[in-house]
Protein backbone atom coordinates (compact mmCIF):
# COMPACT_ATOMS: atom_id res chain seq x y z
CA UNK A 1 0.00 0.00 0.00
CA UNK A 2 3.07 2.19 0.44
CA UNK A 3 3.34 2.27 -3.34
CA UNK A 4 0.00 4.05 -3.60
CA UNK A 5 1.42 7.44 -4.54
CA UNK A 6 -0.09 10.81 -3.75
CA UNK A 7 1.24 12.81 -6.67
CA UNK A 8 -0.07 14.91 -9.52
CA UNK A 9 -0.35 13.43 -12.98
CA UNK A 10 0.37 15.83 -15.81
CA UNK A 11 -2.03 14.29 -18.31
CA UNK A 12 -5.27 16.25 -18.76
CA UNK A 13 -8.41 14.71 -17.33
CA UNK A 14 -6.56 12.47 -14.90
CA UNK A 15 -6.33 13.44 -11.27
CA UNK A 16 -5.16 11.74 -8.13
CA UNK A 17 -5.60 12.37 -4.46
CA UNK A 18 -2.82 14.94 -4.07
CA UNK A 19 -5.16 17.74 -4.97
CA UNK A 20 -7.74 16.70 -2.43
CA UNK A 21 -7.73 16.92 1.34
CA UNK A 22 -7.61 13.47 2.91
CA UNK A 23 -10.33 12.24 5.20
CA UNK A 24 -7.76 10.00 6.88
CA UNK A 25 -5.91 11.55 9.85
CA UNK A 26 -3.07 14.00 9.22
CA UNK A 27 0.11 14.37 11.26
CA UNK A 28 2.76 11.88 12.39
CA UNK A 29 0.56 9.89 14.78
CA UNK A 30 -2.87 8.31 14.72
CA UNK A 31 -4.87 7.22 17.75
CA UNK A 32 -7.50 4.63 16.92
CA UNK A 33 -11.07 5.66 17.76
CA UNK A 34 -11.97 2.06 18.54
CA UNK A 35 -9.11 0.52 20.52
CA UNK A 36 -7.24 3.68 21.54
CA UNK A 37 -3.87 2.35 20.37
CA UNK A 38 -1.42 4.76 18.77
CA UNK A 39 0.39 4.09 15.51
CA UNK A 40 2.23 6.22 13.00
CA UNK A 41 0.34 7.73 10.10
CA UNK A 42 2.75 5.88 7.81
CA UNK A 43 1.77 2.54 9.37
CA UNK A 44 -1.89 3.48 8.97
CA UNK A 45 -1.47 4.37 5.29
CA UNK A 46 0.55 1.25 4.53
CA UNK A 47 -2.26 -0.79 6.13
CA UNK A 48 -4.91 0.63 3.77
CA UNK A 49 -5.86 3.30 6.33
CA UNK A 50 -6.90 0.66 8.86
CA UNK A 51 -5.71 0.50 12.46
CA UNK A 52 -2.70 -1.88 12.52
CA UNK A 53 -3.78 -3.11 15.97
CA UNK A 54 -7.54 -3.77 15.66
CA UNK A 55 -8.23 -3.37 11.90
CA UNK A 56 -10.65 -0.46 12.44
CA UNK A 57 -11.35 1.10 9.02
CA UNK A 58 -10.87 4.88 9.11
CA UNK A 59 -12.82 7.06 6.71
CA UNK A 60 -11.00 7.83 3.49
CA UNK A 61 -11.81 10.15 0.61
CA UNK A 62 -13.36 9.36 -2.76
CA UNK A 63 -10.05 9.92 -4.51
CA UNK A 64 -8.27 7.55 -2.13
CA UNK A 65 -10.80 4.88 -3.13
CA UNK A 66 -10.05 5.67 -6.78
CA UNK A 67 -6.32 5.23 -6.11
CA UNK A 68 -7.04 1.98 -4.30
CA UNK A 69 -9.24 0.51 -7.04
CA UNK A 70 -8.00 1.67 -10.42
CA UNK A 71 -4.94 0.39 -12.31
CA UNK A 72 -2.73 3.44 -11.84
CA UNK A 73 -4.87 6.00 -13.66
CA UNK A 74 -8.43 7.17 -13.94
CA UNK A 75 -10.45 9.97 -15.50
CA UNK A 76 -12.75 12.08 -13.36
CA UNK A 77 -16.22 12.83 -14.76
CA UNK A 78 -18.74 15.63 -14.16
CA UNK A 79 -16.45 17.49 -11.75
CA UNK A 80 -17.75 20.86 -13.00
CA UNK A 81 -21.15 20.49 -11.28
CA UNK A 82 -21.61 22.60 -8.14
CA UNK A 83 -24.50 23.13 -5.71
CA UNK A 84 -26.43 26.40 -5.54
CA UNK A 85 -28.75 27.79 -2.89
CA UNK A 86 -32.10 27.78 -4.70
CA UNK A 87 -34.12 28.21 -1.50
CA UNK A 88 -32.08 30.95 0.17
CA UNK A 89 -31.73 28.58 3.14
CA UNK A 90 -30.30 29.82 6.44
CA UNK A 91 -29.97 28.05 9.78
CA UNK A 92 -27.04 29.09 11.98
CA UNK A 93 -25.51 30.54 8.82
CA UNK A 94 -26.48 30.77 5.14
CA UNK A 95 -26.21 27.62 3.01
CA UNK A 96 -24.02 29.55 0.56
CA UNK A 97 -21.46 30.04 3.32
CA UNK A 98 -21.57 26.34 4.23
CA UNK A 99 -20.95 25.40 0.60
CA UNK A 100 -18.08 27.84 0.27
CA UNK A 101 -16.47 26.60 3.50
CA UNK A 102 -16.86 22.94 2.45
CA UNK A 103 -15.28 23.60 -0.95
CA UNK A 104 -12.38 25.44 0.64
CA UNK A 105 -11.84 22.74 3.28
CA UNK A 106 -12.04 19.72 0.98
CA UNK A 107 -11.03 21.12 -2.43
CA UNK A 108 -14.09 19.26 -3.74
CA UNK A 109 -17.11 20.70 -5.55
CA UNK A 110 -19.60 18.46 -3.74
CA UNK A 111 -20.07 15.30 -1.66
CA UNK A 112 -19.62 12.77 -4.48
CA UNK A 113 -16.94 12.27 -7.11
CA UNK A 114 -17.21 10.13 -10.24
CA UNK A 115 -14.39 8.48 -12.16
CA UNK A 116 -13.84 5.79 -14.75
CA UNK A 117 -10.85 3.56 -15.24
CA UNK A 118 -9.83 -0.09 -15.21
CA UNK A 119 -9.70 -2.55 -12.34
CA UNK A 120 -7.28 -5.33 -13.28
CA UNK A 121 -7.83 -4.39 -16.94
CA UNK A 122 -11.64 -4.44 -16.68
CA UNK A 123 -13.51 -1.11 -17.14
CA UNK A 124 -15.51 0.32 -14.25
CA UNK A 125 -17.35 3.55 -13.42
CA UNK A 126 -17.16 4.51 -9.74
CA UNK A 127 -19.10 7.15 -7.78
CA UNK A 128 -17.69 7.65 -4.29
CA UNK A 129 -19.01 9.91 -1.53
CA UNK A 130 -16.96 12.16 0.77
CA UNK A 131 -18.19 12.53 4.35
CA UNK A 132 -15.94 15.57 4.82
CA UNK A 133 -18.22 17.59 2.50
CA UNK A 134 -21.23 18.53 4.68
CA UNK A 135 -21.43 15.02 6.12
CA UNK A 136 -21.58 13.40 2.68
CA UNK A 137 -25.14 14.70 2.43
CA UNK A 138 -27.18 14.07 -0.70
CA UNK A 139 -28.27 17.22 -2.48
CA UNK A 140 -29.23 17.95 -6.08
CA UNK A 141 -25.67 17.82 -7.39
CA UNK A 142 -24.98 14.49 -5.66
CA UNK A 143 -28.10 13.01 -7.26
CA UNK A 144 -27.29 14.53 -10.65
CA UNK A 145 -23.70 13.26 -10.68
CA UNK A 146 -24.86 9.75 -9.74
CA UNK A 147 -27.57 9.92 -12.42
CA UNK A 148 -25.03 11.00 -15.04
CA UNK A 149 -22.64 8.28 -13.91
CA UNK A 150 -25.40 5.70 -14.41
CA UNK A 151 -26.19 7.15 -17.85
CA UNK A 152 -22.51 6.91 -18.76
CA UNK A 153 -22.41 3.28 -17.60
CA UNK A 154 -25.51 2.59 -19.66
CA UNK A 155 -24.13 4.24 -22.81
CA UNK A 156 -20.78 2.44 -22.58
CA UNK A 157 -22.17 -0.78 -21.03
CA UNK A 158 -19.64 -0.40 -18.22
CA UNK A 159 -20.39 -1.82 -14.74
CA UNK A 160 -21.10 0.78 -12.06
CA UNK A 161 -19.85 0.82 -8.46
CA UNK A 162 -21.37 3.16 -5.86
CA UNK A 163 -19.38 3.79 -2.66
CA UNK A 164 -21.67 5.36 -0.06
CA UNK A 165 -20.54 7.34 2.98
CA UNK A 166 -23.22 9.77 4.11
CA UNK A 167 -25.43 11.22 6.79
CA UNK A 168 -28.41 11.18 4.40
CA UNK A 169 -30.38 13.87 2.58
CA UNK A 170 -29.13 17.48 2.66
CA UNK A 171 -31.70 19.41 4.69
CA UNK A 172 -30.62 22.75 3.19
CA UNK A 173 -32.13 21.65 -0.14
CA UNK A 174 -35.40 20.35 1.32
CA UNK A 175 -37.59 18.55 -1.26
CA UNK A 176 -34.93 18.97 -3.96
CA UNK A 177 -32.76 16.64 -1.92
CA UNK A 178 -35.51 14.07 -1.34
CA UNK A 179 -36.27 14.00 -5.07
CA UNK A 180 -32.82 12.50 -5.66
CA UNK A 181 -33.99 9.24 -4.08
CA UNK A 182 -36.57 8.65 -6.81
CA UNK A 183 -34.30 10.04 -9.52
CA UNK A 184 -31.37 7.72 -8.81
CA UNK A 185 -33.63 4.71 -8.25
CA UNK A 186 -35.30 5.29 -11.63
CA UNK A 187 -31.92 5.52 -13.35
CA UNK A 188 -30.83 2.25 -11.73
CA UNK A 189 -33.98 0.58 -13.06
CA UNK A 190 -32.81 1.47 -16.59
CA UNK A 191 -29.39 0.02 -15.79
CA UNK A 192 -30.96 -3.20 -14.53
CA UNK A 193 -33.16 -3.55 -17.63
CA UNK A 194 -30.07 -3.19 -19.81
CA UNK A 195 -28.36 -5.92 -17.71
CA UNK A 196 -25.42 -3.66 -16.82
CA UNK A 197 -24.06 -4.68 -13.39
CA UNK A 198 -24.46 -2.35 -10.40
CA UNK A 199 -22.43 -2.94 -7.23
CA UNK A 200 -23.11 -1.04 -3.99
CA UNK A 201 -20.40 -0.70 -1.33
CA UNK A 202 -21.55 0.77 1.98
CA UNK A 203 -18.95 2.33 4.26
CA UNK A 204 -19.14 4.03 7.65
CA UNK A 205 -21.63 5.66 7.91
CA UNK A 206 -24.34 5.02 5.32
CA UNK A 207 -27.68 6.38 6.47
CA UNK A 208 -30.89 8.25 5.71
CA UNK A 209 -32.22 8.73 2.21
CA UNK A 210 -29.15 7.15 0.63
CA UNK A 211 -29.78 3.86 2.46
CA UNK A 212 -33.44 4.13 1.49
CA UNK A 213 -32.57 4.48 -2.19
CA UNK A 214 -29.50 3.67 -4.28
CA UNK A 215 -27.30 2.16 -1.53
CA UNK A 216 -29.57 -0.87 -1.11
CA UNK A 217 -30.42 -1.42 -4.79
CA UNK A 218 -27.24 -3.13 -5.98
CA UNK A 219 -27.09 -6.41 -7.84
CA UNK A 220 -24.53 -7.06 -5.12
CA UNK A 221 -24.71 -5.14 -1.82
CA UNK A 222 -21.61 -5.30 0.37
CA UNK A 223 -19.93 -3.27 3.09
CA UNK A 224 -16.71 -2.58 4.94
CA UNK A 225 -16.36 -4.13 8.44
CA UNK A 226 -18.17 -2.46 11.35
CA UNK A 227 -19.81 0.20 9.19
CA UNK A 228 -22.94 1.90 10.52
CA UNK A 229 -25.70 1.26 7.98
CA UNK A 230 -29.13 2.65 8.83
CA UNK A 231 -32.10 4.73 7.81
CA UNK A 232 -32.58 6.48 11.15
CA UNK A 233 -29.92 6.53 13.86
CA UNK A 234 -30.07 4.09 16.78
CA UNK A 235 -30.90 6.84 19.31
CA UNK A 236 -33.92 7.98 17.28
CA UNK A 237 -35.18 4.42 16.87
CA UNK A 238 -34.72 3.63 20.56
CA UNK A 239 -36.64 6.74 21.58
CA UNK A 240 -39.41 5.93 19.08
CA UNK A 241 -40.02 2.27 19.97
CA UNK A 242 -39.10 2.66 23.66
CA UNK A 243 -37.07 -0.57 23.62
CA UNK A 244 -33.42 -1.48 23.93
CA UNK A 245 -31.80 -2.38 20.62
CA UNK A 246 -29.92 -5.64 19.91
CA UNK A 247 -26.15 -5.74 20.33
CA UNK A 248 -24.37 -4.34 17.27
CA UNK A 249 -27.66 -3.13 15.80
CA UNK A 250 -27.15 -1.43 12.40
CA UNK A 251 -23.56 -2.64 11.99
CA UNK A 252 -22.59 -4.26 8.71
CA UNK A 253 -22.08 -7.57 10.58
CA UNK A 254 -25.66 -7.41 11.95
CA UNK A 255 -27.06 -6.64 8.51
CA UNK A 256 -25.10 -9.50 6.94
CA UNK A 257 -26.46 -11.91 9.54
CA UNK A 258 -30.01 -10.77 8.81
CA UNK A 259 -29.77 -10.97 5.02
CA UNK A 260 -29.41 -7.31 4.05
CA UNK A 261 -25.85 -7.68 2.70
CA UNK A 262 -24.22 -10.23 0.42
CA UNK A 263 -20.82 -10.05 2.14
CA UNK A 264 -18.36 -7.86 4.05
CA UNK A 265 -15.02 -6.96 2.49
CA UNK A 266 -11.81 -5.85 4.20
CA UNK A 267 -10.35 -2.79 2.47
CA UNK A 268 -7.13 -4.62 1.63
CA UNK A 269 -9.19 -7.12 -0.39
CA UNK A 270 -11.44 -4.54 -2.07
CA UNK A 271 -9.68 -4.32 -5.43
CA UNK A 272 -9.42 -8.10 -5.83
CA UNK A 273 -13.06 -8.53 -4.78
CA UNK A 274 -14.32 -5.93 -7.27
CA UNK A 275 -12.16 -7.51 -10.00
CA UNK A 276 -13.70 -10.92 -9.19
CA UNK A 277 -17.22 -9.42 -9.42
CA UNK A 278 -16.41 -7.85 -12.79
CA UNK A 279 -15.11 -11.18 -14.05
CA UNK A 280 -18.13 -13.06 -12.73
CA UNK A 281 -20.68 -10.71 -14.28
CA UNK A 282 -18.81 -10.48 -17.60
CA UNK A 283 -18.94 -14.28 -17.83
CA UNK A 284 -22.68 -14.20 -17.15
CA UNK A 285 -23.19 -11.59 -19.87
CA UNK A 286 -21.19 -13.65 -22.35
CA UNK A 287 -23.27 -16.75 -21.53
CA UNK A 288 -26.51 -14.77 -21.97
CA UNK A 289 -25.31 -13.47 -25.33
CA UNK A 290 -24.52 -17.01 -26.51
CA UNK A 291 -27.97 -18.24 -25.50
Secondary structure, 3 states (H helix, E strand, C coil): CCCCCCCCCCCCCCCCHHHCCCCCCCCCEEECCCCCCEEEHHHHHHCCCECCCCCCECCCCHHHHHHHHCCCCEEEECCCCCCCCCCCCECCCEHHHHHHHHHHHHCCCCCEEEEEEEECCEEEEEEEECCCCHHHCECHHHHHHHHHHHHHHHHHCCCEEEEEEECCECHHHHHHHHHHHHHHHHHHHHHHHCCCCEEEEEEEEECHHHHCCHHHCCCEEEECCCCEECCCCHHHHHHHHCCCCCCCCCEHHHHHHCCCCCEECCHHHHHHHHHHHHHHHHHHHHHHHHC
